Amino acid sequence: MTRRQPARGRGRPRPRSVVARDQRVLELLAARPRTRAEIVAALGYQKQHVYLSLRRLALAGRVARASGADRPRTNVWMIVPDEGAPSQGEAT
């Protein structure tokens, strides 16, 4: 009887530069929610690369998009809090 190998992810592994870009976007959003344009301006990446990073992070459940409070037609991106982590209003 042979054992099945665990299925690996589709496609090739992401290049280190892409993984690093995703991490920098995530670190920037940890400070406060931002629009995509603010992320582009802060990090200097191309708009489409920032979009791809945000999409990957959203699919992984690490960031979410919401309408801005002061600008309802503008989307802001923010970190999704961990289930077990205390919220900002709770004492640690």
C-alpha positions as a Markdown table, in Angstrom:
| # | Residue | x | y | z |
|---|---|---|---|---|
| 1 | Met | 0.0 | 0.0 | 0.0 |
| 2 | Thr | 1.4 | 3.4 | -0.9 |
| 3 | Arg | 0.9 | 6.7 | 0.9 |
| 4 | Arg | -0.4 | 9.7 | -0.9 |
| 5 | Gln | 1.7 | 12.7 | -0.9 |
| 6 | Pro | 0.0 | 15.8 | 0.6 |
| 7 | Ala | -1.3 | 18.0 | -2.2 |
| 8 | Arg | 0.8 | 21.1 | -2.6 |
| 9 | Gly | -0.5 | 24.5 | -3.6 |
| 10 | Arg | -1.3 | 25.4 | -7.1 |
| 11 | Gly | 1.5 | 26.9 | -9.2 |
| 12 | Arg | 4.9 | 27.9 | -8.2 |
| 13 | Pro | 6.0 | 29.5 | -4.9 |
| 14 | Arg | 5.7 | 33.2 | -4.8 |
| 15 | Pro | 9.0 | 35.1 | -5.3 |
| 16 | Arg | 10.6 | 36.6 | -2.2 |
| 17 | Ser | 10.0 | 40.1 | -3.5 |
| 18 | Val | 6.3 | 39.5 | -3.6 |
| 19 | Val | 6.2 | 38.0 | -0.2 |
| 20 | Ala | 8.2 | 41.0 | 1.1 |
| 21 | Arg | 5.8 | 43.4 | -0.6 |
| 22 | Asp | 2.8 | 41.7 | 1.0 |
| 23 | Gln | 4.5 | 41.9 | 4.4 |
| 24 | Arg | 5.3 | 45.6 | 4.0 |
| 25 | Val | 1.7 | 46.3 | 3.0 |
| 26 | Leu | 0.5 | 44.4 | 6.1 |
| 27 | Glu | 2.9 | 46.3 | 8.4 |
| 28 | Leu | 1.8 | 49.6 | 7.0 |
| 29 | Leu | -1.9 | 48.8 | 7.7 |
| 30 | Ala | -1.0 | 47.7 | 11.2 |
| 31 | Ala | -0.5 | 51.4 | 12.1 |
| 32 | Arg | -4.0 | 52.5 | 10.8 |
| 33 | Pro | -6.5 | 51.8 | 8.0 |
| 34 | Arg | -5.5 | 53.4 | 4.7 |
| 35 | Thr | -6.7 | 53.7 | 1.1 |
| 36 | Arg | -5.0 | 52.0 | -1.7 |
| 37 | Ala | -3.7 | 55.4 | -2.9 |
| 38 | Glu | -2.2 | 56.1 | 0.5 |
| 39 | Ile | -0.4 | 52.7 | 0.4 |
| 40 | Val | 1.0 | 53.4 | -3.0 |
| 41 | Ala | 2.2 | 56.8 | -1.9 |
| 42 | Ala | 3.8 | 55.5 | 1.3 |
| 43 | Leu | 5.5 | 52.5 | -0.2 |
| 44 | Gly | 6.2 | 53.6 | -3.7 |
| 45 | Tyr | 4.9 | 50.4 | -5.4 |
| 46 | Gln | 2.9 | 50.4 | -8.6 |
| 47 | Lys | -0.9 | 50.6 | -8.1 |
| 48 | Gln | -1.6 | 47.2 | -9.6 |
| 49 | His | 1.0 | 45.5 | -7.4 |
| 50 | Val | -0.6 | 47.0 | -4.3 |
| 51 | Tyr | -4.0 | 45.8 | -5.5 |
| 52 | Leu | -2.6 | 42.3 | -5.9 |
| 53 | Ser | -1.0 | 42.3 | -2.4 |
| 54 | Leu | -4.3 | 43.5 | -0.9 |
| 55 | Arg | -6.3 | 40.9 | -2.8 |
| 56 | Arg | -4.0 | 38.1 | -1.6 |
| 57 | Leu | -4.1 | 39.4 | 2.0 |
| 58 | Ala | -7.9 | 39.7 | 1.8 |
| 59 | Leu | -8.3 | 36.1 | 0.5 |
| 60 | Ala | -6.1 | 34.9 | 3.4 |
| 61 | Gly | -8.3 | 36.7 | 5.8 |
| 62 | Arg | -5.6 | 39.1 | 7.1 |
| 63 | Val | -7.1 | 42.4 | 5.8 |
| 64 | Ala | -10.5 | 43.7 | 5.0 |
| 65 | Arg | -12.0 | 46.6 | 3.0 |
| 66 | Ala | -14.6 | 49.0 | 4.3 |
| 67 | Ser | -16.1 | 52.4 | 3.3 |
| 68 | Gly | -14.3 | 55.3 | 4.8 |
| 69 | Ala | -16.2 | 57.1 | 7.6 |
| 70 | Asp | -15.4 | 60.6 | 6.3 |
| 71 | Arg | -15.4 | 59.6 | 2.7 |
| 72 | Pro | -18.2 | 57.1 | 2.0 |
| 73 | Arg | -17.2 | 56.5 | -1.6 |
| 74 | Thr | -13.6 | 55.7 | -0.7 |
| 75 | Asn | -12.6 | 52.3 | 0.4 |
| 76 | Val | -10.1 | 51.9 | 3.2 |
| 77 | Trp | -8.1 | 48.7 | 4.0 |
| 78 | Met | -7.5 | 47.5 | 7.5 |
| 79 | Ile | -6.1 | 44.6 | 9.5 |
| 80 | Val | -8.6 | 41.9 | 10.5 |
| 81 | Pro | -8.1 | 41.3 | 14.2 |
| 82 | Asp | -7.3 | 37.8 | 15.4 |
| 83 | Glu | -10.2 | 35.8 | 16.9 |
| 84 | Gly | -8.3 | 35.3 | 20.2 |
| 85 | Ala | -6.7 | 38.7 | 20.4 |
| 86 | Pro | -8.3 | 41.4 | 22.6 |
| 87 | Ser | -9.9 | 44.3 | 20.8 |
| 88 | Gln | -8.5 | 47.8 | 21.2 |
| 89 | Gly | -11.2 | 48.7 | 23.7 |
| 90 | Glu | -10.4 | 45.7 | 26.0 |
| 91 | Ala | -7.8 | 45.7 | 28.7 |
| 92 | Thr | -4.9 | 43.4 | 28.1 |
